[in-house]
């Protein structure tokens, strides 16, 4: 579990992925975009993070050891309903269930690996955090 902090009040983004290369490269990319990033390799680690409620957006892999990403999103929403989630999955047949749609996720928030244009992460995160300010 790593925390990559930057000074100031930047938007905090959690990257939850059990694949170190994907987790670290996405966190580095988001830091380059000006976000403060926190990383976790398991849902259990992510749920134990201090300041979990202070993150603005969680980028969540679905297939994790232990608690899967879908259950993590549901637990996170129950604890901190203001945190937005993006799903980052290698499961090409993934479909949002009713509970996730009720939380507010749409097909636009589901990104399939490999994401060739990393800019979509920045775009979606900025859109989601801008909604908070309007």
C-alpha positions as CSV (number, residue, x, y, z in Angstrom):
1,X,0.0,0.0,0.0
2,X,1.6,3.2,-1.1
3,X,0.7,6.9,-0.8
4,X,2.0,9.4,-3.3
5,X,1.2,12.8,-1.8
6,X,1.7,16.2,-3.2
7,X,1.4,19.5,-1.5
8,X,-1.8,21.5,-1.6
9,X,-5.4,20.6,-2.1
10,X,-5.2,18.6,-5.3
11,X,-7.9,16.1,-6.1
12,X,-7.1,12.7,-4.4
13,X,-7.5,9.6,-6.5
14,X,-7.3,6.0,-5.3
15,X,-5.9,3.4,-7.7
16,X,-7.0,-0.1,-6.6
17,X,-5.5,-2.8,-8.8
18,X,-3.7,-6.1,-7.8
19,X,-1.3,-5.8,-10.8
20,X,1.7,-3.7,-9.7
21,X,2.6,-2.5,-13.2
22,X,-0.9,-1.3,-14.0
23,X,-1.4,0.2,-10.5
24,X,1.9,2.1,-10.4
25,X,1.9,3.3,-14.0
26,X,-1.7,4.6,-13.7
27,X,-0.8,6.3,-10.4
28,X,2.3,7.9,-12.0
29,X,0.2,9.1,-14.9
30,X,-2.4,10.6,-12.7
31,X,0.2,12.4,-10.6
32,X,1.6,13.9,-13.8
33,X,-2.0,15.2,-14.4
34,X,-1.8,17.0,-11.1
35,X,-3.8,14.6,-8.9
36,X,-2.7,13.2,-5.5
37,X,-2.8,9.4,-5.7
38,X,-3.2,6.7,-3.2
39,X,-2.7,3.1,-4.3
40,X,-3.8,-0.3,-2.9
41,X,-3.4,-3.8,-4.2
42,X,-6.5,-5.2,-2.4
43,X,-9.9,-4.0,-1.4
44,X,-9.1,-4.9,2.2
45,X,-6.0,-2.5,2.0
46,X,-8.1,0.2,0.4
47,X,-10.9,0.0,2.9
48,X,-8.3,0.4,5.7
49,X,-6.7,3.5,4.2
50,X,-6.7,6.5,6.6
51,X,-8.6,9.3,4.9
52,X,-10.5,7.0,2.5
53,X,-13.4,9.5,2.6
54,X,-11.2,12.3,1.5
55,X,-10.6,10.8,-2.0
56,X,-12.6,12.2,-4.8
57,X,-12.4,9.3,-7.3
58,X,-11.5,5.6,-7.0
59,X,-10.3,3.7,-10.1
60,X,-11.2,0.1,-9.3
61,X,-10.1,-3.2,-10.9
62,X,-12.8,-5.8,-10.7
63,X,-10.8,-9.0,-10.3
64,X,-8.9,-8.9,-7.0
65,X,-7.9,-11.5,-4.5
66,X,-10.3,-11.5,-1.5
67,X,-13.0,-8.9,-1.8
68,X,-13.6,-8.1,-5.5
69,X,-13.8,-4.7,-7.0
70,X,-17.6,-4.7,-7.2
71,X,-18.1,-5.5,-3.6
72,X,-15.4,-2.8,-2.8
73,X,-17.4,-0.2,-4.7
74,X,-20.6,-1.1,-2.8
75,X,-18.8,-1.0,0.6
76,X,-17.1,2.3,-0.3
77,X,-20.4,3.8,-1.4
78,X,-22.0,2.8,1.8
79,X,-19.2,4.4,3.9
80,X,-18.5,7.4,1.6
81,X,-21.3,8.0,-0.9
82,X,-19.7,11.2,-2.3
83,X,-16.7,9.2,-3.7
84,X,-17.0,8.6,-7.4
85,X,-15.8,5.3,-8.9
86,X,-14.4,4.3,-12.3
87,X,-14.1,0.6,-13.1
88,X,-10.9,-0.5,-14.9
89,X,-11.3,-4.1,-15.9
90,X,-9.7,-6.7,-18.1
91,X,-13.1,-8.5,-18.3
92,X,-14.4,-7.7,-21.7
93,X,-17.8,-9.1,-21.0
94,X,-18.3,-7.1,-17.8
95,X,-21.7,-5.5,-17.4
96,X,-22.9,-3.2,-14.6
97,X,-25.5,-4.7,-12.3
98,X,-28.6,-2.9,-11.1
99,X,-27.0,-2.1,-7.7
100,X,-24.0,-0.4,-9.4
101,X,-26.3,1.6,-11.7
102,X,-28.3,2.7,-8.7
103,X,-25.1,4.0,-7.1
104,X,-24.7,6.1,-10.2
105,X,-22.3,4.2,-12.4
106,X,-22.9,4.3,-16.2
107,X,-21.2,2.4,-19.0
108,X,-19.1,5.5,-19.5
109,X,-17.4,4.8,-16.2
110,X,-16.3,1.3,-17.3
111,X,-12.9,1.3,-18.9
112,X,-11.6,-1.9,-20.5
113,X,-7.9,-2.9,-20.3
114,X,-5.7,-2.1,-22.0
115,X,-6.8,1.6,-22.1
116,X,-4.9,3.0,-25.1
117,X,-5.7,6.6,-24.5
118,X,-4.8,7.3,-20.8
119,X,-6.3,10.8,-21.2
120,X,-9.8,9.3,-20.6
121,X,-8.9,8.8,-16.9
122,X,-8.0,12.5,-16.5
123,X,-11.1,13.6,-18.5
124,X,-13.5,11.4,-16.4
125,X,-11.9,12.4,-13.1
126,X,-12.0,16.1,-13.9
127,X,-15.7,15.8,-15.1
128,X,-16.6,13.9,-11.9
129,X,-14.9,16.4,-9.6
130,X,-16.3,19.4,-11.5
131,X,-19.8,18.1,-10.7
132,X,-19.0,18.6,-7.0
133,X,-18.3,22.2,-7.6
134,X,-21.5,23.0,-9.6
